[in-house]
Amino acid sequence: MATPRPAPGPAGTARRTLMSLLPRVEERLHTFLSAEYERWHGLDPRSSVPIDAIAHLVDAGGKRMRPAFCLSGYLAAGGDPEDGRVIPVAAALELLHACALIHDDVMDESAVRRGAPTVHTSQAALHRERGWQGTAERFGENVAILAGDLALVYSDEIMAEVEPAVAAEWHLLRSELIIGQYMDVAASVEFEPDPETSRWIAIAKSGRYTIHRPLVLGAAVAGRADAAPAFEEYGAALGEAFQLRDDLLDAFGDSEVTGKPSGLDFEQHKMTLLMALAIQRNAHIRELVPAQLRGADHLRQLLIETGVRDDVEKHIDGLVERACRAMAEAPLEPEWREELAAMAHEVAYRSA
């Protein structure tokens, strides 16, 4: 396996400023969701169920990667940390992420997210426990779809506070996410090994909305459209590295650490870049998907034996270097170039 080069040390002042703003995003999320819960629960306790589902997912933690990159883009572009205009943008990104996760878990039939039952799983269990009419699984999926939709509505409601220039980037981000998700679904049923398509899907459905667009949104709030090209180069490279790490964690990660089941991509026959490269090298791998239990272990071993795992690690190394070069040449203060380089290493070499 490729060995990553050591990450640069966090740029003290930049990291401290970023960390001082993240609690304000948490407060905004908590205040907004609490107000919505009280509003609807007072009318009918049942009507607050989808809000509660969103709040539980948000409160369960997560890396807050999208808010962190949004705040970093704002601060790196010279935004005033005392000016609260960027806080709702960062909060809206986390609610959009909640929407994506809730819907993704339904599509992937995933039972666990952030170490707890997914929305559709917990609601199906409640249906069975109460002995309600109809199918428990369908009820759980219906509630999850509505909760995800509501999280999307809430993200738009919060983004309504921002100026039009920022909103335009927001609309593009949402479209990319959904189109990328569709392409992921389509590729899984076609199951044709096409590394370039797999790479495009990874960037569109994950990389851009995780890193590139949040950075550009933050810079737009700060009034620095000129920072967008450097952020695009950095975000495209790091976004792909982020998704490749996700693919490796799904295949080889510890579910106790990641907070979600391992091997879901195998079971759902996802045509990830990892899988596309593996099938090109060993056509027999195609026959092992969908893979469960022992089949998954055999598939993991083949991914190692074909050298695909090592090659993906090396590719991640190259993407991180590319992202760091983009920051070295960016029109930013030195401390933020260093901080964003450190964040690149943290994202690309994470264990969860």
Secondary structure by P-SEA (a helix, b strand, c coil): ccccccccccaaaaaaaaaaaaaaaaaaaaaaaaaaaaaaaaaccccaaaaaaaaaaaaccccaaaaaaaaaaaaaaccccccccaaaaaaaaaaaaaaaaaaaaaaaccccccccccaaaaaaaaaaaacccccaaaaaaaaaaaaaaaaaaaaaaaaccccaaaaaaaaaaaaaaaaaaaaaaaaaaaccccaaaaaaaaaaaccccccaaaaaaaaaaaccccaaaaaaaaaaaaaaaaaaaaaaaaacccccccccccccccccccccaaaaaaaaacccccccccccaaaaaaaaaaaaaaaaaaaaaaaaaaaaaaaaaaaaaccccaaaaaaaaaaaaaaaaccc
